[in-house]
Amino acid sequence: MILKKSGSLFVLLCLVVMIFFSFTQKGYNVNEKYVVNQLANLNRAFENLDKAAEDFKKAKIGSEALQKVFLETREEYKKAEFFLTFYHPEYVNSHLNGAPLLHIEKETSNPFVVEPEGLQVLDELLFSEELHHKKYEIASLSKKLMNNYALLYRKIGARIPDTKYSLTAMRLQLVRLFSMGVTGFDTPGSVNALPDAVASLTGMQVYFNQYHVNVSKQEADAVNKLFNNAKGFLTAASSFEKLDRFSLLTLYIDPLYKRLGNLQGVEKSEFLERTTAWNPSSESLFSADFLNPYFYTLLKKEEDNDNLKTLGKTLFYDPVISNDGKMSCASCHQPEKGFADGMPKSLSNIKGKTVLRNAPTLLNAAYADRYFYDLRAFTLEQQVEHVIFSTDEFNTAYEVILKKLNKDARYSKQFQNVFGKKEVITRDKVSKALASYVLSLQSFNSPLDKYVRGEQGTIPQDVKNGFNLFMGKANCATCHFAPTFSGLVPPLYTENESEILGVFEMPNTKRLDPDEGRLNNRIASENAWIYEKSFKTTTIRNVGETAPYFHNGAYKTLEEVVDFYNNGGGQGVGLSVQNQTLPEEKLNLSDVEKKELIAFMKALSDNSFK
């Protein structure tokens, strides 16, 4: 799940103070203002939770009473979440509602492991079989949560934030609600996702009606109808597993996202452009332009053009950039195979030898903040450099490549057409060209995308069923987040997850693959035991074209992959896997459900580059 690297408390406090002074006093009676009231309600809720946890520790109340207070507290938090996470994202993730997983913080370049804290941690503890053995831990975490929020609450005070970005904050909350809320990511123990989603919608709706009084009655009625119908739909669901998430998305969440976007208008914000890849101008969670690809690359949008992309494509398919002139980028990333190569592990430049791992697809590869299975590269350009310098791959250096290219009349002309007649070919220009081509390999026009956007009239029922399983019972979307269906974490989409699954050497051996993954990525600040056998969560878009699967390419079919997850990974079959992040509980998917899940994944295919 999310592995956050938060700064010092001093830095966080400075951030809070800065945000505090960015608020504007409106001259309203603050006691009538929703945000102030809700933040006060949440403060009281955290105090009540702290008291209940103390009473539980002293055996004054039972577990059910404590769980009830906790769920009430979470719902109060959900009403204010859109506001808190927009203005204080790092603080909230670090101290109020971060994932219940160990993470690292840096002291100089050395990592140290930090215990998680916040609502998700308590959710997992309070609804576990160990509840009665964790009384002191629960009390301690509840008090810490109360104090962490009180610190933020005092800094915010009675000031009302400028409503300029309130609709933007609501739209991001809709993304969070659908991609993390109703999937169960936020509620790992209680699975109280549906009441939480109702509370979240309620908080936004009340805020909308109090602060956006200048909206026409017709628009306000339309927005309120969507809010009310979405809440009714969630309330009517018989259980977490039975919720029809496909209908929730297409009938309520996406239309509300679009309508609020129309009211918001195109709001240019340097703050948003710096802090998130999300595109406020997008009209759907499944829009092709939902994310800004240039957020992830050193290449700027104004630098990119068709001529640069064409030049990058030429370089991509040309073996001249390898040492022996026999290997190109396309050797391991073939268009007809989803820009993978169909091999368990790609062939190296040495006869009879392979590289360390399976070749992942390059479709949508640009949408990431870290590259390779072990996350050792921090930019798309750096990823290319690793291949160039690798003795098993291109086994060369930029100096050699540039000498070849500058002597080639064909390339000299192409580079001059793009960069200017007097310019020599440089490392920066080669990087920009390759980045332009890889960035162009975008894939957000699958049958499922088109149906959600209203561009396609029908979609098979088994695909809808598979989508609902993926987003719910099968627990896939808690790591493969919509709409990229990768480990790029919503709603800001600025950080990649890595997971410990307990992958086998071969599907039926029940022997763990020996690859240590992220632990051996040679990044000193990540040399921590919690990354042993941890690998990047890759996209499942176009997964039907990119077999075999996992970092070792040992799984030949999607059926084998689904069975692996259905059994709870390595721990699920009794192996000892240190810090496995995949839940070990079996999913109990039926044969029909497995087929529907695969039908959905195959409906995410959109390789128009064959």
N, C-alpha and C positions, 0 to 999 in steps of 0.2 A: 504494500500500500504506500501512502505518501511518506517519504523520508525527508523531513524538513531540516534545513540547516539554519536555525535562527541566530541572530546576533546577540550581543550582550543585552542585559536588562537596561543598561544606560542608553544604548542606541534606541531600544524600543520606546523608552520613556521620552526621548527626544522626538521621536516620530509622532508619538501621541500629542506632545505639546505643540508641535508644528501644525498638526491637523486641527487642534483646539483653536489656534489663532486664525486658522483659515475659515472658520465658521463666521457667519454674519448675524448680528443681532437684528431681528426683524421688527422689534417693537410690539410684538404680539403679547397677549397674556399667555405666558409659557405654560401655565397650568392647564390650558385648553389644548395644548399641542400634543399630538399623538406620540411623536418620538420621545419627548421628555417623559410623558406618562408611561410609555412602554419600557423605557430604560429604567425608570423607577420601579415598575412592576417586576422587571427582571432582577433588579438588585434585591428586592424582597424575596423573590423566589429562590435565589441562591442562598440567602440567609436562612430561609425555611429548610432548604436541603441540608445545609450545614447542621442545623439543629436536629433534623431527623436522623442524620448519620450518627451524630453523637448519641442520640437516644437509642439507636439500634445497637451501637457499640456497648451501651450500658444495659442492654436487654429491656429497655422501657417500651419499645415497640417491636413489632415483628417485621419480617422481610416484605410482606405484601404492602404494609403501610409505607415503608421506605420506598419501594418501587413506585407506588402511586405518587408520592411527593416528587420523585425524580422525573417521572413522565410529565407531570404538570410543569416542572421547571424547564424541561426540554421544549415543551410547547410554547412557553413564554419566550424562550430564547429564539425559537423559530419565527415568532412574530416580528422580532427585531433583527433577524439575521441579515436580511437584504441591506439594511443600513450599516450594521456593524462590520460586515465583511467587505463592503465597498470602501469604507473609510479607514478600516483597520485590519486589512487582510492578514498581515504577518502576525500581528498580536493574537488575533482570533485563532489562527492555525496553530500557533505555538502554545497558547495558554488556555483557550476556551473550548475548542472543538477540533483538535487535531486527531489524526488516525491513531489507534491504539497499538502503535508499533514502536520499538526501539529506534532511535535515530542518532545521528552524530552531530556534535558541534565541534568547531575548530578552535584550538588554542595554538596560535602561530600556525604551523602546517600540520600539527598533530591532532588526530581525531580523538574524542572521548565520547563514550556511549552515554546517552541520556534517556532516562525513563520517560515515557509519554505521560501526558496529563490532560484533563479536560473531560467533556461530556461523553465522548465516544469511549474513553477508557472506563468511565463509571458505568456506561451502558453495558459494556461487555462483562464487567465484574458483577453488577447487580442482578444480572439475569443468567448467571452461571451456576453450576453445581457447587462451586467453591464459595458462594456468597457468605456462608456463616463462618468460614475460615479466614475471611478477608475483612473482618469488621474494622480493624485498626487502619488498614490500608484505605478502605472506603472513607472512613472518617477523615483521614489525613488529606486525601484527594479532594473531598468535598470542601474542606476548609481552604485548601489552596485555591480551588476554583472560585470560591466566594471572594477571597482576597484579591485574586487576579482581576476579577470583574470589577470589584470595588475601586481598584486603582484606576481602571479605565473610566469608570462611571464618574469618579470625582474630577477627572481631567476634562471630560466632556461637559460636565456641569449642566446648566440650564440653557445653554446656547443651542439654537436651531440651525442646522446646516443649510446652506444655500440649496434650494430645491432644483437648481439647474441640472443636476445629474441624477435626480431621484428616479426618473423613468429608466435611465440607463442602469441604475442599481437594481431596479425591479426586473429588468430583462435578464441581467446576469443571474439574478436569483432564480428565474424560471429555468435557466440553463442548469444551475446547481440542483434545483429541485428534481429535474427530470434525469439528469446524468448521474447524480449521486444520492439524492433523497429517496426516490421511489425504488431505486435498485437495492436499497438496504445498506449501502456503504456507510451511511451515517449512524445506523442503528444495529451494530454487529451482534448485540445480545438480545435486545428486546424485540427487534424487528417491528418497531412501532412507526414504521416509515409513513404509513398512510395518514394517521392522525397528525403527525408532524407536518406532512405536506399540506393538510387542511389548515393548520395553524399558520404556516408560512404564507399561504394565499390570503388568509384572513388579515394578517398584518399588512400585507401590501395593499389590499383592497381598502382598508380603513385609511391608510396613509393617502392613497390616491384620491379618495373622496374628500379628505380634509385639505389637501394641499393643492389640488389641481381643479380649483373651482372655476377657472376660466375656460375649461374644456366645454364644448357645446353639449347640451343635454343629450343629443342623439349619440354622440361619441361616448359620453359618460355611461349612458344606458347600455351601449354595446359592450363596453369594457366590463361593467358590473355583471352583465349577463354571462359573459365568459368566466369571470371569477366564480359566480354562483354555481354555474353548471359544472365547472371543474371540481369544486368542493363537493357538490352533490354526487358526482361520478365517483370520487374517491371514497366518500362515506358509504355509498351503496355497494362497494366491493365487499364480497363476503370474506376475503382473506388477502394477505400479502401475495400469496402464490396465484390467486385467482384474478388479480387486478389485470384488466386489459390495458396494458401500457401503450399498445399501438393506437388504440382509440383515444386514450388520454392525450397522446402526442398530437394526433392529426385533427381531432375535434376541438381541443381546448388549449393545450400549451402552445402549440405552434401559432394558431390564430391570435392568441393573446400576445405572444411575442411580437408578431407582425404589427398588430394594432398599436401596441405601446410604442413600437419603433416609428410608426407613422406620426404619432403624436410627439415623439421625441425629436424627430427631424434629424438631419445630418449635423451632428455636433462634433466639430473638430476639437480634439483635446490632446495636447502633448502628454498629459498625465496618462491617459489611456494608451496612447501609442507607445509609451515607454514601458508600461507595466503589464500589458496584456496583448496577446496575439488576436484576441477576439475582435471581430469587425462590427462596430455598432450599426453599420449600414446594412448588414445582412437581414434578410426578411424571414428566414427560417433557420431552425437549428440544423437543418440539413441542406442549407444553401451551399453552392459550390464555393462561394466567397465568405463562408462563415468565419474562417480564419485568414489572417494576412500572412502569406508565405514569406514575405520579406522580413518579418519579425525574426525569423530563425536563421537568417543568412547575413553575411557581411555585405552582400550585393544589395544595393539600394534600388528601389522601384524605378526611380528616374534614370538609373544607369542601364536598366534592362531593355531589350528590344529583340525583335525577330532575328536580326542579323547576328546578334550576340548568341542567341539560342542556337542558331544554325551552326555557328562556329563551334560552340560547345558540343553539339551533336557530332560534328566531324571528328573532333578530338576523342569523344567517347568511344567511337567505333574504330579508331585508328591504333594499331599495335605499335606504332612508331614511338609512343611515349613509354613503352617498356624497354628494359635493357636489351633483351634479345630480339625485340621486334616481333614477337609472336603472341603476346598477351595484350588485350585491350580491356577497357572497362566492361565491354559487352561479353567478354569471355565468361564472366560470372554473373552478369545481369542481362539476360537475353529477353527481348521484348515478347517473344512468343511464349515464354514461360513466366510471364508476370514479372519480368526483370529480376528473376532468380535464375538458377541454372539446372534445377531438377536433380542435383546431386546431394547426397547426404552431407558431404563436405566438399567445397570447391577444390578443383585441381590446382596445384601450385605450378610454378614455372620449372620445377624439378620433376623429371619423369618418375612416375610411380608414387609421388608424395602429394598429400592434400594440405590445405591450410587448416587452421585450428577448428573452424566452425562452419556451419551452414551459411549459404549466401541468402540474406533476407531480400525481399522485394525492394526496389527503388521507387515504386509507385507510392506517392505521398511521403517518401523518406525525408523530404525537407522539413516536414512538420514535426520537429523534435528539437530539444535543447541539448541532447547528448546523442552520440552515435556509437555504433557497434554494440554487440550483445553485452559487453562489459562496461559500456558507457565511457570508454577511455578518451573519446574525442569530443570536444566542446563546441565545434562548429562544423558545418558542412565542408568548408574549405579544409579544415584540419583533418577531417575524415579522409579526404583525397590524399593528403600528404602521408598518412599512415600507409596507404596502399602503395604509393610511389616509393617510399623508403623500405618497405617490407622486403626482406630477402626471399621470401616465398612467393611474392607477387611481382611487382614491377622491378624491384631490385635496382633502383636507379636513384637519381637526384634531380632536382629542378635545374641545376646548372647544366647537366647533360641534356635534359629535355629541351631547354631553351636554345642550346647550341644547335640541336637538330632542327628545331622549328625555324630559327632565324636563317638557316641555310636553305630552307625549302621555299622556293619561289611561290608555290601555291599557297602556303600558309602565310608568307609575308604579305601577299595580296589580300587574303581574307582578314588578317589582323589589321591591316591598314584601312580596309573598308569600314571596319568597326571602330577603331580607335584613332585613326588619323594617319596620313601618309608619312609623316616624319617620325612616327613612333616605332621603336623596336619592340620585339616581343619580350614581355617580362613575366615573372612568376605571378604577379598580381593579375595580369590580363588573362593568363591561362586559368587561374582559379575562378575568375569572374565568368569566363565562358563555360567552364564545366558546371559551375553552380547554376548558371542560367538554364542549361539544359536539364539538369536534374530537378531543378525547381519547377520546370514545365511539366514534369511527369505527375500531373495531378489526376486524382481519380475520385470524384464526388458526383458522378452521374450514373450510378448503378440503378437498376430497376427500383430498388427500395427508395433511393434518394428522390427519384422522379415521382414516385407515387406520393411520398410525403409532401412534396412541393406542389402537388396537383397537376403535374405534367404528364402523368400516366394514369389511365382510368381504372385499371384493375391490377391486382397482385394476388398470387395464389394464397389460399387460406393457410397452407402449411408454412409459408414464409411468415405470415402474421403470427402464427402460433410459435414459430421458432424465435421470432423477435421477442415475444412476451417471455419465453423461457430464458433467453439470453439476458434480458433486462431484469428478470425476477428469480424464479426458482433455481435456475442453473447457476446463478451467482457469477456469471461471466463478466457482467458490466461493472462489477466493483473493481476490476483491474483493467479491462478493455473498455475505456470510457467512450460513450457516444459524444459526438458523431464520428470522431476519427477511429474509434474502436481500437485504440492503442493505449499505452500507459501515460499519455499526455493528460495531465490532471486538470479537470474543469474547476471553475468556469473561466479561469484566466489562461489556461493552456500554455503555461510557461515552464513546466517542470516535468521531466520524465520519471516514471516509476521503474524500479527493478523489483523482481519477485524471486522468492525461493520456493520452488515447487517440488523438489525431490524427483527430478527427471531421471529415468532409468537409462542404462546403457542401450538396452533394447526393450521394446514394449513388454515382453514376457519374461525377462530375466530377474526382475526385482533386485537388481544391483544398481546402486546409484552411479550415474555418470561421474567420472573423476574430475571433470573440468571445474575449477574453483571460481570461474566467472569473475564478477566484479572485484572480488578479494585480490585478484592478481592483475588488476588493470594498471598498476604501477603509478597510481596517483596517491601520494603520501597521505593526503588528508582523508582518504577513504580506506586506508589500510586498517580495517576494523572487522572483528569476527562476525558482526551482524551482516556482512556482505558475502560470507562464504556461500558459494554456489548460487549467487544472486545474478539474475540476468534481466536485461531490458525487456519490458512488455511490448512486443511488436504488434503492428496492426493486423486485424483479421480481414481487412478489405482485400479483395482478390485472392483470398486464401485458397479458393478452389483451384487456382492456377499455380500455386507455389509450393506444392509438395516436393520433398518430404519436410517434416516439421520439427520444431524446437531447435535449440542452438546446435545440437549434435546431429540433426537430420535423421534420427533413428526411427521416427514414426512416419510410416509411408502413407497412411490414410487419415482422413478426418475422423473416421470411425475409431481408430486407435487413440487419437487425441481426446475425443469426447469420453471414451472409456477411462482414460487416465484421470481426467478431472472428476468424472463420476465417482471414482473410487477414492478421491481425496488425496491424490498425489502420493509421494513417498511415504509419509506418515500414515496415510489412510490404509496402506497394506502392511503396516507394522514396521517399516524401516525407521531408523533413527536419523532424523534430518534436523540439524541444528537451526533453530529460528525459522522454521518453515512458515512462510507468510500465507500460503494457501491453506484454508481451513481443511482439516483432515476428515471432517464428517462426510459421509457418503451423500451424494445428491439424490440418489434413488430415482433416477430418470428411467422411464419405461422405454422400450424399444421404439415405440412411436414417437416419443418425445425426442429421443436421440436423432431420429431421422428429420424431425421438424427443425431441430437446432441446426443441423447441417444444411437443410434447405435454405434457412435464413442466411447462413454464412455465405452460401454460394450466390445468393441474391445480391450480395455486396460486390459482385464482380463488375468491373468497368475498365477493362484494358483496351483502350482505343489506339494503342501504339503498336499493335502486332504488325 
